[in-house]
């Protein structure tokens, strides 16, 4: 069985964490960020680390990601880059594109341009941790 191939766009805390976990689990992982230091930091952890601006269509087309199994759009602050790379990833033929949203409007836009899944990492982690605290009965001790 061949390993699954993923591309992660953006190496903030969320992108780095997703890319590292996928690579540790044996997946082929390509990371793309326009920040040289972030690319260097991940170079020994993932399969390929490429410094590029994701809004540059020509560069994106040369990445060879059409046959990848999934893309993770982990760019939150830069709305234009987040939307553009989501559209490009779908147009290039990636079957599953998961994108991180900053707010509800951002999420709506990402869905409209083709994201298969939209996540709110901070909000979702907050809910999960609060539920864990409640299940732990910390306050009954
Ligand atoms: P987190 O909360 O996960 O730490 P964040 O939302 O604070 O992330 P962002 O500002 O969204 O972080 O940036 C995530 C990464 O995306 C950064 O490492 C940044 O260099 C990268 N990035 C932003 N715009 C582009 C772009 N046009 N091309 C490539 N990388 C980009």
Backbone and ligand atoms as CSV (ligand in chain L), in Angstrom:
chain,resi,resn,atom,element,x,y,z
A,1,UNK,N,N,0.845,-1.202,0.000
A,1,UNK,CA,C,0.000,0.000,0.000
A,1,UNK,C,C,0.883,1.257,0.000
A,2,UNK,N,N,0.567,2.227,-0.882
A,2,UNK,CA,C,1.380,3.447,-0.898
A,2,UNK,C,C,0.909,4.396,0.202
A,3,UNK,N,N,1.856,5.173,0.716
A,3,UNK,CA,C,1.502,6.146,1.741
A,3,UNK,C,C,0.660,7.256,1.138
A,4,UNK,N,N,-0.194,7.830,1.942
A,4,UNK,CA,C,-0.996,8.956,1.459
A,4,UNK,C,C,-0.095,10.184,1.319
A,5,UNK,N,N,-0.463,11.039,0.354
A,5,UNK,CA,C,0.327,12.249,0.113
A,5,UNK,C,C,-0.510,13.490,0.429
A,6,UNK,N,N,0.069,14.359,1.237
A,6,UNK,CA,C,-0.631,15.591,1.618
A,6,UNK,C,C,0.250,16.803,1.355
A,7,UNK,N,N,-0.412,17.932,1.052
A,7,UNK,CA,C,0.311,19.195,0.972
A,7,UNK,C,C,-0.276,20.131,2.026
A,8,UNK,N,N,0.593,20.781,2.775
A,8,UNK,CA,C,0.152,21.728,3.804
A,8,UNK,C,C,0.636,23.121,3.405
A,9,UNK,N,N,-0.313,24.042,3.220
A,9,UNK,CA,C,0.014,25.417,2.869
A,9,UNK,C,C,-0.032,26.281,4.118
A,10,UNK,N,N,1.081,26.857,4.498
A,10,UNK,CA,C,1.126,27.728,5.676
A,10,UNK,C,C,1.649,26.979,6.882
A,11,UNK,N,N,2.698,27.529,7.498
A,11,UNK,CA,C,3.320,26.864,8.642
A,11,UNK,C,C,3.200,27.689,9.915
A,12,UNK,N,N,1.970,28.104,10.229
A,12,UNK,CA,C,1.700,28.672,11.548
A,12,UNK,C,C,1.632,27.500,12.529
A,13,UNK,N,N,1.146,27.726,13.740
A,13,UNK,CA,C,1.093,26.638,14.729
A,13,UNK,C,C,0.226,25.479,14.240
A,14,UNK,N,N,-0.917,25.799,13.612
A,14,UNK,CA,C,-1.834,24.760,13.122
A,14,UNK,C,C,-1.187,23.953,11.978
A,15,UNK,N,N,-0.674,24.663,10.980
A,15,UNK,CA,C,-0.062,23.982,9.832
A,15,UNK,C,C,1.099,23.096,10.243
A,16,UNK,N,N,1.949,23.613,11.139
A,16,UNK,CA,C,3.109,22.847,11.590
A,16,UNK,C,C,2.676,21.581,12.320
A,17,UNK,N,N,1.663,21.740,13.157
A,17,UNK,CA,C,1.193,20.606,13.943
A,17,UNK,C,C,0.579,19.531,13.041
A,18,UNK,N,N,-0.230,19.939,12.060
A,18,UNK,CA,C,-0.834,18.967,11.131
A,18,UNK,C,C,0.262,18.284,10.312
A,19,UNK,N,N,1.190,19.078,9.767
A,19,UNK,CA,C,2.242,18.515,8.908
A,19,UNK,C,C,3.114,17.535,9.686
A,20,UNK,N,N,3.489,17.891,10.914
A,20,UNK,CA,C,4.357,17.027,11.726
A,20,UNK,C,C,3.648,15.720,12.070
A,21,UNK,N,N,2.371,15.812,12.421
A,21,UNK,CA,C,1.631,14.602,12.806
A,21,UNK,C,C,1.463,13.665,11.606
A,22,UNK,N,N,1.149,14.231,10.434
A,22,UNK,CA,C,0.995,13.396,9.231
A,22,UNK,C,C,2.330,12.738,8.874
A,23,UNK,N,N,3.421,13.515,8.949
A,23,UNK,CA,C,4.745,12.963,8.607
A,23,UNK,C,C,5.142,11.880,9.612
A,24,UNK,N,N,4.890,12.119,10.891
A,24,UNK,CA,C,5.227,11.118,11.926
A,24,UNK,C,C,4.439,9.827,11.728
A,25,UNK,N,N,3.268,9.943,11.084
A,25,UNK,CA,C,2.426,8.761,10.861
A,25,UNK,C,C,2.786,8.055,9.559
A,26,UNK,N,N,3.827,8.520,8.877
A,26,UNK,CA,C,4.304,7.820,7.678
A,26,UNK,C,C,3.792,8.368,6.363
A,27,UNK,N,N,3.061,9.472,6.393
A,27,UNK,CA,C,2.564,10.046,5.136
A,27,UNK,C,C,3.671,10.830,4.447
A,28,UNK,N,N,3.521,10.974,3.130
A,28,UNK,CA,C,4.398,11.865,2.364
A,28,UNK,C,C,3.819,13.268,2.531
A,29,UNK,N,N,4.615,14.192,2.998
A,29,UNK,CA,C,4.087,15.538,3.262
A,29,UNK,C,C,4.951,16.600,2.580
A,30,UNK,N,N,4.282,17.450,1.796
A,30,UNK,CA,C,4.921,18.622,1.204
A,30,UNK,C,C,4.406,19.838,1.953
A,31,UNK,N,N,5.305,20.695,2.436
A,31,UNK,CA,C,4.844,21.933,3.068
A,31,UNK,C,C,5.280,23.118,2.214
A,32,UNK,N,N,4.424,24.142,2.163
A,32,UNK,CA,C,4.708,25.339,1.370
A,32,UNK,C,C,4.457,26.565,2.239
A,33,UNK,N,N,5.454,27.436,2.292
A,33,UNK,CA,C,5.302,28.691,3.036
A,33,UNK,C,C,6.266,29.693,2.396
A,34,UNK,N,N,5.940,30.983,2.492
A,34,UNK,CA,C,6.852,31.959,1.880
A,34,UNK,C,C,7.901,32.470,2.867
A,35,UNK,N,N,7.923,31.884,4.056
A,35,UNK,CA,C,8.887,32.304,5.072
A,35,UNK,C,C,10.032,31.276,5.137
A,36,UNK,N,N,11.226,31.719,4.793
A,36,UNK,CA,C,12.394,30.826,4.715
A,36,UNK,C,C,12.670,30.109,6.047
A,37,UNK,N,N,12.584,30.842,7.171
A,37,UNK,CA,C,12.884,30.233,8.474
A,37,UNK,C,C,11.925,29.085,8.779
A,38,UNK,N,N,10.646,29.287,8.440
A,38,UNK,CA,C,9.648,28.238,8.720
A,38,UNK,C,C,9.897,27.015,7.854
A,39,UNK,N,N,10.343,27.256,6.614
A,39,UNK,CA,C,10.658,26.144,5.714
A,39,UNK,C,C,11.874,25.372,6.253
A,40,UNK,N,N,12.890,26.085,6.685
A,40,UNK,CA,C,14.093,25.437,7.233
A,40,UNK,C,C,13.752,24.589,8.456
A,41,UNK,N,N,12.884,25.137,9.290
A,41,UNK,CA,C,12.487,24.466,10.539
A,41,UNK,C,C,11.823,23.105,10.274
A,42,UNK,N,N,11.103,23.004,9.126
A,42,UNK,CA,C,10.356,21.777,8.833
A,42,UNK,C,C,11.092,20.841,7.874
A,43,UNK,N,N,12.223,21.308,7.320
A,43,UNK,CA,C,12.884,20.565,6.241
A,43,UNK,C,C,13.239,19.124,6.623
A,44,UNK,N,N,13.662,18.898,7.872
A,44,UNK,CA,C,14.059,17.541,8.280
A,44,UNK,C,C,12.882,16.712,8.782
A,45,UNK,N,N,11.730,17.321,8.904
A,45,UNK,CA,C,10.579,16.617,9.480
A,45,UNK,C,C,9.674,16.048,8.383
A,46,UNK,N,N,9.493,16.820,7.290
A,46,UNK,CA,C,8.570,16.405,6.217
A,46,UNK,C,C,9.352,15.928,4.992
A,47,UNK,N,N,8.617,15.429,3.992
A,47,UNK,CA,C,9.268,14.888,2.789
A,47,UNK,C,C,9.865,16.002,1.928
A,48,UNK,N,N,9.063,17.046,1.678
A,48,UNK,CA,C,9.543,18.189,0.900
A,48,UNK,C,C,9.087,19.476,1.570
A,49,UNK,N,N,9.965,20.466,1.586
A,49,UNK,CA,C,9.601,21.774,2.130
A,49,UNK,C,C,9.976,22.817,1.078
A,50,UNK,N,N,8.979,23.550,0.594
A,50,UNK,CA,C,9.208,24.476,-0.513
A,50,UNK,C,C,8.849,25.896,-0.104
A,51,UNK,N,N,9.792,26.825,-0.334
A,51,UNK,CA,C,9.496,28.238,-0.061
A,51,UNK,C,C,8.828,28.815,-1.305
A,52,UNK,N,N,7.568,29.225,-1.168
A,52,UNK,CA,C,6.857,29.800,-2.317
A,52,UNK,C,C,5.675,30.618,-1.825
A,53,UNK,N,N,5.291,31.569,-2.655
A,53,UNK,CA,C,4.083,32.346,-2.380
A,53,UNK,C,C,2.910,31.597,-3.012
A,54,UNK,N,N,1.944,31.207,-2.197
A,54,UNK,CA,C,0.849,30.381,-2.710
A,54,UNK,C,C,-0.084,31.132,-3.656
A,55,UNK,N,N,0.048,32.451,-3.725
A,55,UNK,CA,C,-0.807,33.202,-4.659
A,55,UNK,C,C,-0.165,33.276,-6.055
A,56,UNK,N,N,1.029,32.715,-6.190
A,56,UNK,CA,C,1.695,32.695,-7.491
A,56,UNK,C,C,1.245,31.438,-8.251
A,57,UNK,N,N,0.319,31.632,-9.180
A,57,UNK,CA,C,-0.314,30.503,-9.872
A,57,UNK,C,C,0.714,29.645,-10.604
A,58,UNK,N,N,1.669,30.277,-11.277
A,58,UNK,CA,C,2.666,29.511,-12.049
A,58,UNK,C,C,3.464,28.581,-11.137
A,59,UNK,N,N,3.882,29.112,-9.988
A,59,UNK,CA,C,4.664,28.291,-9.051
A,59,UNK,C,C,3.819,27.140,-8.530
A,60,UNK,N,N,2.583,27.436,-8.207
A,60,UNK,CA,C,1.694,26.398,-7.678
A,60,UNK,C,C,1.536,25.254,-8.679
A,61,UNK,N,N,1.468,25.622,-9.960
A,61,UNK,CA,C,1.280,24.594,-10.987
A,61,UNK,C,C,2.512,23.717,-11.159
A,62,UNK,N,N,3.672,24.228,-10.741
A,62,UNK,CA,C,4.898,23.415,-10.893
A,62,UNK,C,C,5.143,22.500,-9.686
A,63,UNK,N,N,4.316,22.569,-8.672
A,63,UNK,CA,C,4.549,21.769,-7.458
A,63,UNK,C,C,4.266,20.272,-7.658
A,64,UNK,N,N,3.483,19.958,-8.682
A,64,UNK,CA,C,3.177,18.547,-8.952
A,64,UNK,C,C,2.288,17.915,-7.903
A,65,UNK,N,N,1.250,18.628,-7.511
A,65,UNK,CA,C,0.400,18.132,-6.415
A,65,UNK,C,C,-0.940,17.562,-6.900
A,66,UNK,N,N,-1.124,17.482,-8.221
A,66,UNK,CA,C,-2.422,17.039,-8.759
A,66,UNK,C,C,-2.863,15.679,-8.238
A,67,UNK,N,N,-1.885,14.792,-8.007
A,67,UNK,CA,C,-2.251,13.430,-7.576
A,67,UNK,C,C,-2.249,13.255,-6.067
A,68,UNK,N,N,-2.063,14.343,-5.332
A,68,UNK,CA,C,-2.044,14.229,-3.875
A,68,UNK,C,C,-3.442,13.858,-3.357
A,69,UNK,N,N,-3.476,13.228,-2.189
A,69,UNK,CA,C,-4.756,12.803,-1.607
A,69,UNK,C,C,-5.481,13.941,-0.916
A,70,UNK,N,N,-4.729,14.885,-0.356
A,70,UNK,CA,C,-5.393,15.960,0.373
A,70,UNK,C,C,-4.522,17.185,0.512
A,71,UNK,N,N,-5.185,18.333,0.701
A,71,UNK,CA,C,-4.471,19.588,0.958
A,71,UNK,C,C,-5.030,20.200,2.224
A,72,UNK,N,N,-4.140,20.800,3.010
A,72,UNK,CA,C,-4.552,21.510,4.217
A,72,UNK,C,C,-4.168,22.969,4.020
A,73,UNK,N,N,-5.175,23.837,4.030
A,73,UNK,CA,C,-4.911,25.272,3.878
A,73,UNK,C,C,-4.869,25.864,5.283
A,74,UNK,N,N,-3.651,26.067,5.775
A,74,UNK,CA,C,-3.471,26.489,7.169
A,74,UNK,C,C,-3.047,27.950,7.243
A,75,UNK,N,N,-3.608,28.755,6.347
A,75,UNK,CA,C,-3.320,30.197,6.340
A,75,UNK,C,C,-4.586,30.900,6.815
A,76,UNK,N,N,-4.481,31.617,7.923
A,76,UNK,CA,C,-5.677,32.247,8.470
A,76,UNK,C,C,-5.751,33.738,8.206
A,77,UNK,N,N,-4.693,34.422,8.558
A,77,UNK,CA,C,-4.698,35.899,8.512
A,77,UNK,C,C,-4.840,36.443,7.088
A,78,UNK,N,N,-4.135,35.834,6.155
A,78,UNK,CA,C,-4.099,36.335,4.786
A,78,UNK,C,C,-5.269,35.739,3.992
A,79,UNK,N,N,-6.405,36.460,4.021
A,79,UNK,CA,C,-7.645,35.958,3.405
A,79,UNK,C,C,-7.455,35.665,1.923
A,80,UNK,N,N,-6.792,36.583,1.224
A,80,UNK,CA,C,-6.602,36.412,-0.221
A,80,UNK,C,C,-5.831,35.116,-0.508
A,81,UNK,N,N,-4.748,34.902,0.240
A,81,UNK,CA,C,-3.931,33.704,0.020
A,81,UNK,C,C,-4.733,32.445,0.360
A,82,UNK,N,N,-5.488,32.497,1.445
A,82,UNK,CA,C,-6.287,31.344,1.868
A,82,UNK,C,C,-7.312,30.956,0.797
A,83,UNK,N,N,-7.992,31.961,0.239
A,83,UNK,CA,C,-9.023,31.700,-0.777
A,83,UNK,C,C,-8.373,31.240,-2.080
A,84,UNK,N,N,-7.312,31.921,-2.481
A,84,UNK,CA,C,-6.668,31.573,-3.756
A,84,UNK,C,C,-6.122,30.157,-3.752
A,85,UNK,N,N,-5.471,29.788,-2.671
A,85,UNK,CA,C,-4.850,28.463,-2.643
A,85,UNK,C,C,-5.923,27.364,-2.540
A,86,UNK,N,N,-7.048,27.678,-1.934
A,86,UNK,CA,C,-8.147,26.701,-1.881
A,86,UNK,C,C,-8.685,26.462,-3.290
A,87,UNK,N,N,-8.915,27.549,-4.038
A,87,UNK,CA,C,-9.396,27.414,-5.423
A,87,UNK,C,C,-8.375,26.642,-6.271
A,88,UNK,N,N,-7.114,27.030,-6.152
A,88,UNK,CA,C,-6.082,26.396,-6.974
A,88,UNK,C,C,-5.965,24.900,-6.659
A,89,UNK,N,N,-6.008,24.568,-5.383
A,89,UNK,CA,C,-5.876,23.156,-4.989
A,89,UNK,C,C,-7.019,22.332,-5.597
A,90,UNK,N,N,-8.234,22.869,-5.583
A,90,UNK,CA,C,-9.373,22.149,-6.177
A,90,UNK,C,C,-9.211,22.070,-7.693
A,91,UNK,N,N,-8.798,23.196,-8.303
A,91,UNK,CA,C,-8.640,23.202,-9.768
A,91,UNK,C,C,-7.551,22.228,-10.224
A,92,UNK,N,N,-6.547,22.045,-9.385
A,92,UNK,CA,C,-5.464,21.120,-9.739
A,92,UNK,C,C,-5.896,19.667,-9.563
A,93,UNK,N,N,-7.045,19.458,-8.956
A,93,UNK,CA,C,-7.597,18.108,-8.880
A,93,UNK,C,C,-7.437,17.406,-7.548
A,94,UNK,N,N,-7.046,18.116,-6.496
A,94,UNK,CA,C,-6.906,17.465,-5.184
A,94,UNK,C,C,-8.305,17.138,-4.648
A,95,UNK,N,N,-8.568,15.868,-4.352
A,95,UNK,CA,C,-9.935,15.484,-4.004
A,95,UNK,C,C,-10.444,16.031,-2.667
A,96,UNK,N,N,-9.542,16.241,-1.694
A,96,UNK,CA,C,-10.012,16.674,-0.374
A,96,UNK,C,C,-9.190,17.866,0.095
A,97,UNK,N,N,-9.874,18.993,0.223
A,97,UNK,CA,C,-9.188,20.209,0.682
A,97,UNK,C,C,-9.814,20.662,1.992
A,98,UNK,N,N,-8.994,20.666,3.038
A,98,UNK,CA,C,-9.448,21.112,4.363
A,98,UNK,C,C,-8.824,22.484,4.615
A,99,UNK,N,N,-9.660,23.451,4.989
A,99,UNK,CA,C,-9.132,24.808,5.179
A,99,UNK,C,C,-9.507,25.349,6.545
A,100,UNK,N,N,-8.580,26.147,7.098
A,100,UNK,CA,C,-8.803,26.779,8.406
A,100,UNK,C,C,-9.431,28.151,8.188
A,101,UNK,N,N,-10.479,28.453,8.983
A,101,UNK,CA,C,-11.131,29.761,8.862
A,101,UNK,C,C,-10.899,30.589,10.119
A,102,UNK,N,N,-10.887,31.903,9.939
A,102,UNK,CA,C,-10.716,32.833,11.060
A,102,UNK,C,C,-12.060,33.210,11.668
A,103,UNK,N,N,-13.108,33.200,10.835
A,103,UNK,CA,C,-14.437,33.615,11.300
A,103,UNK,C,C,-15.506,33.028,10.371
A,104,UNK,N,N,-16.787,33.275,10.692
A,104,UNK,CA,C,-17.877,32.644,9.936
A,104,UNK,C,C,-17.904,33.067,8.467
A,105,UNK,N,N,-17.620,34.342,8.210
A,105,UNK,CA,C,-17.638,34.806,6.820
A,105,UNK,C,C,-16.516,34.138,6.017
A,106,UNK,N,N,-15.354,34.066,6.626
A,106,UNK,CA,C,-14.220,33.386,5.991
A,106,UNK,C,C,-14.603,31.937,5.671
A,107,UNK,N,N,-15.260,31.273,6.604
A,107,UNK,CA,C,-15.676,29.876,6.407
A,107,UNK,C,C,-16.640,29.764,5.225
A,108,UNK,N,N,-17.593,30.708,5.148
A,108,UNK,CA,C,-18.574,30.698,4.056
A,108,UNK,C,C,-17.877,30.827,2.700
A,109,UNK,N,N,-16.918,31.747,2.637
A,109,UNK,CA,C,-16.179,31.971,1.383
A,109,UNK,C,C,-15.409,30.698,1.001
A,110,UNK,N,N,-14.750,30.103,1.983
A,110,UNK,CA,C,-13.953,28.898,1.700
A,110,UNK,C,C,-14.832,27.773,1.165
A,111,UNK,N,N,-16.029,27.634,1.729
A,111,UNK,CA,C,-16.940,26.580,1.251
A,111,UNK,C,C,-17.393,26.891,-0.170
A,112,UNK,N,N,-17.717,28.164,-0.412
A,112,UNK,CA,C,-18.195,28.555,-1.757
A,112,UNK,C,C,-17.146,28.314,-2.832
A,113,UNK,N,N,-15.866,28.473,-2.480
A,113,UNK,CA,C,-14.838,28.275,-3.505
A,113,UNK,C,C,-14.348,26.828,-3.554
A,114,UNK,N,N,-14.983,25.936,-2.795
A,114,UNK,CA,C,-14.710,24.517,-2.997
A,114,UNK,C,C,-14.070,23.744,-1.869
A,115,UNK,N,N,-13.811,24.384,-0.717
A,115,UNK,CA,C,-13.222,23.625,0.398
A,115,UNK,C,C,-14.160,22.482,0.795
A,116,UNK,N,N,-13.600,21.290,0.997
A,116,UNK,CA,C,-14.432,20.141,1.371
A,116,UNK,C,C,-14.737,20.160,2.861
A,117,UNK,N,N,-13.846,20.767,3.624
A,117,UNK,CA,C,-14.037,20.823,5.080
A,117,UNK,C,C,-13.431,22.130,5.583
A,118,UNK,N,N,-14.148,22.805,6.474
A,118,UNK,CA,C,-13.616,24.040,7.056
A,118,UNK,C,C,-13.542,23.851,8.565
A,119,UNK,N,N,-12.407,24.221,9.139
A,119,UNK,CA,C,-12.248,24.046,10.589
A,119,UNK,C,C,-11.889,25.376,11.255
A,120,UNK,N,N,-12.214,25.429,12.538
A,120,UNK,CA,C,-11.866,26.584,13.395
A,120,UNK,C,C,-11.014,26.018,14.524
A,121,UNK,N,N,-9.711,25.850,14.317
A,121,UNK,CA,C,-8.903,25.118,15.301
A,121,UNK,C,C,-8.999,25.632,16.735
A,122,UNK,N,N,-8.923,26.960,16.926
A,122,UNK,CA,C,-8.922,27.474,18.309
A,122,UNK,C,C,-10.270,27.212,18.974
A,123,UNK,N,N,-11.360,27.488,18.219
A,123,UNK,CA,C,-12.715,27.307,18.769
A,123,UNK,C,C,-12.953,25.822,19.085
A,124,UNK,N,N,-12.590,24.944,18.137
A,124,UNK,CA,C,-12.832,23.513,18.330
A,124,UNK,C,C,-11.986,22.950,19.472
A,125,UNK,N,N,-10.755,23.421,19.588
A,125,UNK,CA,C,-9.913,22.944,20.691
A,125,UNK,C,C,-10.465,23.428,22.026
A,126,UNK,N,N,-10.963,24.662,22.055
A,126,UNK,CA,C,-11.551,25.203,23.286
A,126,UNK,C,C,-12.728,24.369,23.754
A,127,UNK,N,N,-13.597,23.994,22.809
A,127,UNK,CA,C,-14.773,23.185,23.160
A,127,UNK,C,C,-14.335,21.818,23.682
A,128,UNK,N,N,-13.366,21.192,22.969
A,128,UNK,CA,C,-12.904,19.858,23.371
A,128,UNK,C,C,-12.281,19.896,24.771
A,129,UNK,N,N,-11.479,20.925,25.028
A,129,UNK,CA,C,-10.817,21.002,26.332
A,129,UNK,C,C,-11.831,21.280,27.442
A,130,UNK,N,N,-12.803,22.151,27.167
A,130,UNK,CA,C,-13.828,22.438,28.181
A,130,UNK,C,C,-14.620,21.170,28.506
A,131,UNK,N,N,-14.952,20.386,27.459
A,131,UNK,CA,C,-15.695,19.149,27.692
A,131,UNK,C,C,-14.868,18.152,28.507
A,132,UNK,N,N,-13.568,18.121,28.228
A,132,UNK,CA,C,-12.686,17.226,28.997
A,132,UNK,C,C,-12.668,17.651,30.458
A,133,UNK,N,N,-12.613,18.975,30.699
A,133,UNK,CA,C,-12.614,19.477,32.078
A,133,UNK,C,C,-13.901,19.071,32.777
A,134,UNK,N,N,-15.023,19.183,32.064
A,134,UNK,CA,C,-16.316,18.840,32.663
A,134,UNK,C,C,-16.388,17.349,32.964
A,135,UNK,N,N,-15.877,16.519,32.032
A,135,UNK,CA,C,-15.917,15.069,32.234
A,135,UNK,C,C,-15.004,14.636,33.380
A,136,UNK,N,N,-13.947,15.436,33.621
A,136,UNK,CA,C,-12.983,15.085,34.661
A,136,UNK,C,C,-13.495,15.307,36.068
A,137,UNK,N,N,-14.669,15.919,36.229
A,137,UNK,CA,C,-15.247,16.187,37.554
A,137,UNK,C,C,-14.261,16.865,38.500
A,138,UNK,N,N,-13.425,17.760,37.948
A,138,UNK,CA,C,-12.407,18.407,38.763
A,138,UNK,C,C,-13.011,19.156,39.950
A,139,UNK,N,N,-14.213,19.654,39.755
A,139,UNK,CA,C,-14.781,20.528,40.771
A,139,UNK,C,C,-15.475,19.786,41.895
A,140,UNK,N,N,-15.604,18.429,41.741
A,140,UNK,CA,C,-16.257,17.641,42.782
A,140,UNK,C,C,-15.257,17.138,43.832
A,141,UNK,N,N,-13.946,17.295,43.500
A,141,UNK,CA,C,-12.924,16.673,44.369
A,141,UNK,C,C,-12.890,17.305,45.748
L,1,LIG,P1,P,-1.658,29.798,13.612
L,1,LIG,O1,O,-2.796,30.407,14.384
L,1,LIG,O2,O,-1.905,28.406,13.154
L,1,LIG,O3,O,-0.313,30.002,14.245
L,1,LIG,P2,P,-1.942,32.045,11.948
L,1,LIG,O4,O,-3.349,32.063,11.441
L,1,LIG,O5,O,-1.573,32.961,13.067
L,1,LIG,O6,O,-1.569,30.564,12.249
L,1,LIG,P3,P,-1.144,33.000,9.520
L,1,LIG,O7,O,-0.828,34.443,9.650
L,1,LIG,O8,O,-2.404,32.613,8.949
L,1,LIG,O9,O,-0.902,32.323,10.864
L,1,LIG,O10,O,0.046,32.363,8.663
L,1,LIG,C1,C,0.287,31.002,8.612
L,1,LIG,C2,C,1.495,30.804,7.726
L,1,LIG,O11,O,1.125,31.076,6.375
L,1,LIG,C3,C,2.683,31.699,8.055
L,1,LIG,O12,O,3.812,30.881,8.299
L,1,LIG,C4,C,2.869,32.547,6.803
L,1,LIG,O13,O,4.243,32.733,6.487
L,1,LIG,C5,C,2.190,31.710,5.728
L,1,LIG,N1,N,1.672,32.503,4.611
L,1,LIG,C6,C,0.840,33.568,4.674
L,1,LIG,N2,N,0.588,34.050,3.433
L,1,LIG,C7,C,1.298,33.259,2.563
L,1,LIG,C8,C,1.459,33.232,1.146
L,1,LIG,N3,N,0.859,34.112,0.344
L,1,LIG,N4,N,2.244,32.266,0.608
L,1,LIG,C9,C,2.863,31.353,1.408
L,1,LIG,N5,N,2.740,31.328,2.739
L,1,LIG,C10,C,1.977,32.260,3.319
